[in-house]
């Protein structure tokens, strides 16, 4: 999408993203081929196995006992994950390079998911900024800090679309939409890998979890995934593909089975689709022991079988299971696996090591002066801005922004919790560097104007009301002008393996809210969470709700910026908030069905709806408020008829009709009215962040290539075809301004 903004004040043209790296592919391949000729089978298998360190002590892959130092010296180790200590990484690298027969360098991988030292908001939160340049910059900063820490490779971006907030890993993704998800996935790859993977401040990206991990049934982590290929191609595949097109050099196979076959042994996924169809040339690492887990899935009798399945599916690197190194030689000796296949798997790993420049200088990562790279002031400032842009104002009865000198009662388990605001994946981040809501509000409003109490606990180990917590909360509320109530779920509740059947606010926090409501004071809920929650009761009771997410190291200053009005909220949801958990999955791009409900807001029978609650979510995809108001008008379809292969052009006028400057996200949705297979009622196909001064008007022009309107047909081909389309533009997925165009 190319977007042109015509402002009454200025004219600006927004550039499109840059091309993928990988300039030295051919040379890397030549070098890898030469090297393989000199390698023994065992050395090749070593390149395909990833080991871990635990508590500073190096151990072999789980389940396999070995003396790692001597394995490294023998050239039987290809990679380590999760080495947090740069000196240890450099020690191992030195051993591999200087003491092994062929001196093949190691590649160090780590989960740098939303920041390395500076922790940015969780990924779902960042996506709510709809700021693609900022997404890229956050990944760039994470890459610089990682590279300096001797980490060459991050297991990110997570490109899994999900529509189920019970699944805790929604915090790591970009929400429910494939179009936005694709833009974000590609931006992250560009941020990590830069324009040259061999630079000492760029790192390899890893597209995960391939594939469809976000569709685990019932929102239970690791659960079965079973869906039509049509749904997969239309909704789930695009972000992975976008990340690959942006040049990502590695992919991680997912834990789940997919249409009956675990991803790590799924040849259709890892070879036919990934390599033959999508043209991927890098290497695939399994998720944690996922090769070995094929025994438990029930498709392999033992480790030998599991290794054979994975190798035949073209999975290059076994994360921790140890089955490749344990059984690889026997598999080749008995003819179950050809050495030619091992060569291919090994070559793809070596090529990435060459691309990273590790052969040229194995110590190029980790040489930098850490104090010059970590926590750079300009990066901390950026983290503060990104955190503010990620937060979403869900409700405001006029209580926000707070006037100067307002006396604040700051209450709740996350208001002064350095650890929780960092979320689930904390990279090499340090809680001690977090600036909390309390610290930042005290600084902004004056210490004497902020009364604080925690009132209850919420986390991994401690939960529930603190003795006397409610009484103290009520007492300070009564002494204040407004209550800022920080409730929701903790950082520990996000990320892997934290699925929940209930996504409501914990009961003790509800009691706290009820007690505070009795004081008659205005209540602003600061909602801490890594997932959409079932919060309709809390929204009704509160005067304002600011969704703060787990916004990272600089969460506190960002909250202070927004509640004070120093900055105007601009985040828009990228995942619908359900009206009730019973609606899940609820997402904007559903299908019409043969019996659509007459109203999305009323319960009704004999239509695709519930008889007890409405269909509409509490807050739809794209939703977000500001302290100003924007008015959309004059939608013009500039190209009412476009040939296939052409570009649809639509313009709309947006005016800031309020009294403050602000930023809105203009969103364009389409609907293919009659197609060969059923299409969603709306699909996002363009968006633009617009900064408008009070009173300013801009004309936004959207350009949609007809190739962006491609969809999966019943023969599984993905193509656009002729027909009529509706188009809407507005500030969320319920946008009202409507037009129509035709593809001929
Ligand atoms: C398991 C997680 O599913 C994956 O996302 C992560 O990258 C690996 N563990 C490595 O820590």
Boltz pocket constraint, residues with backbone or C-beta under 6 A from the ligand:
constraints:
  - pocket:
      binder: B
      contacts: [[A, 111], [A, 155], [A, 208], [A, 287], [A, 288], [A, 496]]
      max_distance: 6.0
